[in-house]
């Protein structure tokens, strides 16, 4: 009787019971969720050549945690890089037995008397996160996913951990990511280094590698031509790190995350100038960074303390300073917050562009905002951002902006509209759409920025946690191939509730909302995106150089290769593997 | 087939359907709810001496709408009044047939060449409102009443309408209220006047009345000794009148309501210095009249615009200026609002007296508040109000107040507590409780105010819409009889959703939350309360006069009569009818 009672208690205590013991928002080490997929059995693991193996793999593969990996290379891995470029590699460790205290070390890289210091090298244990899949019809990843059981879920390698020592369990694969940031001042030549794995209960194993630094220099990210716009979410950071919004602890938490963005060439600061600009679609909704009070006498008071602090932080401490994108004048829910002195409550004006109340709410604000921005010296860097709405609404919003200050910059991430594109300093249009050539040329002459975006819509290319790693690089290359000035993604750290363990969200395919993890931790997706962005800069450099030289042949070859990175170009290649396409592009860029 | 369809549509359209046609918040004429109680049938109505009758009734009776009233007097009604006093009378009109356009007129009142002008006379059609009853055990009216069906409901005469012309339906009773405000400068003597009812389809009927003005003067309400404290709810007015809070229209709506209070001798301005001081117990919760912002740097900003505007209105336009009661430092829900600059949201600090956060929230505010009040010249008139809480909590709150400014006045409406009474400038204790005589005397010497309150607790005396009209006067007389300085009721216009038609609320017996109706319309309860308050002032005047004269006999007689107006005194009278008690007191006060 007694035993049965105990058993029933155990049965009653399901996953929820045990998950209480899991730290809510880990920043250090953490337990991954269980991989419940079919996987290699003991008999497969028993066939290993040695109890522990360590080989070079490829950055194109998300190695499965419970399968014996397809990796053989133990000889020197050869990489090529420009001066100032970051290059990636992936090694794989797998084992029949538990490995205690596995740890990576990398020697300095030597080329005779020249050295790339070990500090230029990052190594990460690759960690596994829960993902889902495309919509059942393969059409993309949009839509609501409240019931996770409706989508096939699995654990995928994506997180690049910052934890230095790991216990590797018997019959598991532990990939290792290697990233070398070649100093801009490195002497060209072949640098040799070694990646070592060591631990308490197994003999250290070494993998040699070589980086051939070619005699070309990649500009520093701050000088990149490519216009990168990955939207930041400060509110997610405050929640996950459990720190007060805009406190020193909050900025301390954000600094390394935002520096990762700056190092990827990020150009825009994401600022929210109203409550829930996207109707709270992210786990952590954006609040207004600007306080508005409607006084009893009907006048308005604005306070920019939070906005200023955020912008100053991004500009002065992080180094992202080209554009302050202010969201939004046409939100999805046409409801605008203000603090009402009379009721001592936050109230919402429901008004559509074209309404008198809309013009008053925004017109009064924008005049004061323009005054404030000029005072701060930011007016030229600030853009009032709109979301996609019916044409008339957008035209009415533009009217209100122009009437507040005709010199206000305006942005839109939405469809291409002939009627208003001329008013848009910055226009990002969806993947698969193009700017008419003469419009693009005219926009360039006027100093207007024209980019492309992807979101949940695209089955390919995308950066879901289950997307092929090369798709991230492919996406960046597509932006240049398609004649755009850059790339936009609406979220880079809009974390779901438990982003390190589970990348699924209540809407969209998993990973749609972020590619930087708390810690901060990079990801396979983010590293491969930076790879693509570097390729873009290389293309800009080479084009300039080849044009100056009149090297038409090489230029043609480069552009022909690049043209594969478009929907039409890709079809012409018979849908070649994106991994191969990127590999070929990398090689071409390094040999030109 | 077609007819059946129509019928089913009609059936589907129940009360909700028809009620849509009812104006939501009427200010002018309106339809009463249906009286569904058993009532006099046609055969009773057919026995009327004439098709239409008009007689004097009594102010002690709520005449039933559908019953033939017990009223016979058509000869002169004789009233007595002091100069400056308001006197009430009630007439009853009842009819076998529909009366079209019934209308009241009153002549000027004449005493030889002396005149009380018609402008000093108010007449009101008495209107019917839905009420409920005491708790089933007769213990009072406290508790939740979500399910109205659990209490017996009926229509009662209470509202004194401002509509001048009424259609009176066949076989109904239409009472008429008469109020004469004898001018303070009226010459003593007997004034004769006539109350006339006329209409389109019946002959005018007249009722003569006479007011004997005695040679004593009742002071003007602003000079009354009695400390009256009926809590005002500006938020209910804004909602019912559908006007923006604190707008000109809002103040225009409040002015006549608050003047009714001023004319009743109201002394205190009800101010809310935090969000929902009583946890939103009224249909319209009180918001904070003071804006607090916690800035990013941790400092606090306060804005007193609303508070100032409300207080200035009450003082300068209404004439209520003795005390600003600021609710509350110990609310029932220990949750304190502020606008948080970081999150751009209203946030709540949960903290109890004694907590560091409590002391910081209130201490910081009270220091700034004291500074502001001194600037306005209001510091001496302002009291920080507490609600009943455990002794330690009250002591901690007092500590915080005293440490912010030791001269801050403090009030409590709650039980008598020896330990803290000395700190309380104003202390109102529940009906049935008494201040120890020496404490009361000491409080008087110190200029501290000591009053009594009733609320839902009392089955008698009370001012529910079903309470006997005389109980209102009785309550006021009790305050003097019990040796208190005045009377407090926690609500005078905290209207339920449809106050003109339905006085029931989701909590407490009907009418508990208000005695002034929208319009504003007075009520039988409010007029009878003013009657009692006038009696109190007469007692103060007479006591002073008799003491000065050394008229011990008369003084003794007066005090003996007054002593009946206490729980013990009433029992000694064998629970005499309160109506008779008040009537006897009125007579005594007029003949002394």
Contacts between the chains, C-beta under 8 A, distances in Angstrom:
chain1	res1	chain2	res2	distance
A	244	B	342	6.3
A	245	B	342	4.0
A	245	B	343	5.4
A	246	B	296	5.5
A	246	B	342	4.8
A	247	B	342	7.6
A	275	B	344	6.9
A	287	B	343	5.6
A	287	B	344	4.5
A	287	B	345	6.5
A	288	B	344	4.6
A	289	B	344	7.2
A	290	B	344	7.8
A	291	B	293	7.8
A	291	B	339	7.9
A	291	B	341	6.4
A	291	B	344	6.0
A	293	B	291	7.8
A	295	B	305	6.8
A	296	B	246	5.4
A	296	B	305	5.4
A	296	B	306	6.5
A	296	B	309	6.5
A	303	B	341	7.1
A	305	B	295	6.8
A	305	B	296	5.4
A	305	B	341	6.0
A	306	B	296	6.5
A	306	B	341	6.4
A	306	B	342	6.6
A	306	B	344	7.0
A	309	B	296	6.6
A	337	B	344	7.9
A	339	B	291	7.9
A	339	B	339	6.3
A	341	B	291	6.4
A	341	B	303	7.1
A	341	B	305	6.0
A	341	B	306	6.3
A	342	B	244	6.3
A	342	B	245	4.0
A	342	B	246	4.7
A	342	B	247	7.6
A	342	B	306	6.6
A	343	B	245	5.4
A	343	B	287	5.6
A	344	B	275	6.8
A	344	B	287	4.5
A	344	B	288	4.6
A	344	B	289	7.2
A	344	B	290	7.8
A	344	B	291	6.0
A	344	B	306	7.0
A	344	B	337	7.8
A	345	B	287	6.5
A	345	B	346	6.9
A	346	B	345	6.9
A	346	B	346	6.0
